Amino acid sequence: MPFFSVVIPLYNKGNYIKATLQTIVNQTFNDFEIIIINDGSTDNSREVVTHFSDSRIKLIDQENQGLSRARNAGIKNASGNYIALIDADDFWLPHHLKQLHNLIIDFPNAGLYSTGYTLKKSEHIYHRAKFNGLPDNFRGIVPNFFKHSLQNCIAWVGSVCFPKNVLDDVGYFDLDIFSEQDTDMYIKVALKYDVALDNTSISSIYNRTMDDNMSNFSQKRAIPKLLYTYKHLEAKNSHLKTYLDYNRFSTIIYFKLSSNDTLAKQLIADVDFKNLNNLQRLLIRLPNSIVKFLFFVKTKLKLNALRVFRPKKEH
């Protein structure tokens, strides 16, 4: 039985999956299996995978059923006690699984393990993920997952692993959530279990080069289920409320960029503006045309000055 089961959902990532797989098979810790769920790819993704001769790779084909079903299929077919996730266009540094393994050994009762990661904004722009209120050399149990995940989320798909029994307990990825499924999983686990983080070194690269694409914003035509699933808990957990208000803000900006004023106004009504910083409050109130212009400038010039997700300073 391998220590880790690495689960990769694969859909039309033929241009990326080879490089991603190479970073996995090159891990210094090699007690793992790789489970790839080919979710009905119509490009050469499957062919690229079959060119790898590594016996640890298990390729499972299914009709296109979406990201959550693909991940769940990988988890169900996993034989390892720990599930490490990665998307088909992200990358691990050679020590990633070793770093996770050591974290598990030192903090065996946690329900989620994560490591430091870098955000790839473009071919030449990389930024280390910063966690609100935690130093870059933090290693241990995170005092408050939601409080420390406002600037960047402590958990990101390519940086995390879960004990399989924890996933059996909280439930797999929600099939009724069509965006932010991973965020929903982090919330479910963090509400019930400790979260362990090793931020002493970077071990993965989050490829966000395709995020700044205006066409992506037209895909959100409804308020994500995630943003009202936990409303009954927000009154009792102020840090969860703030964390979800940050997610609501992001979705409001999506709606403004796609000129969906009805859904934007509906979601604004659920936001406690005291949880947002001054720039976020301003952007919500600006006309859609100005928000679109600012986004255009940010995208074209590849500026990182517009860091609207930066949390308020605590007093």
Secondary structure, DSSP 4 states (H G I P E B T S, - for coil): --SEEEEEEESS-TTTHHHHHHHHHT-S---EEEEEEEES--SSHHHHHHT---TTEEEEEE----HHHHHHHHHHT--SSEEEE--TT-EE-TTHHHHHHHHHHHSTT-SEEEEEEEEE-SSS-EEE---TT--TT-EEE-S-TTGGGSSS-S--GGGEEEEHHHHHHH-S--TT--S-HHHHHHHHHHTTS-EEEEEEEEEEEEE-TTTS-HHHHTT--S--THHHHTHHHHTT-HHHHHHHHHHHHHHHHHHHHTT-HHHHHHHHTT--GGGS-HHHHHHHHS-HHHHHHHHHHHHHHT-----TTPPPPP-
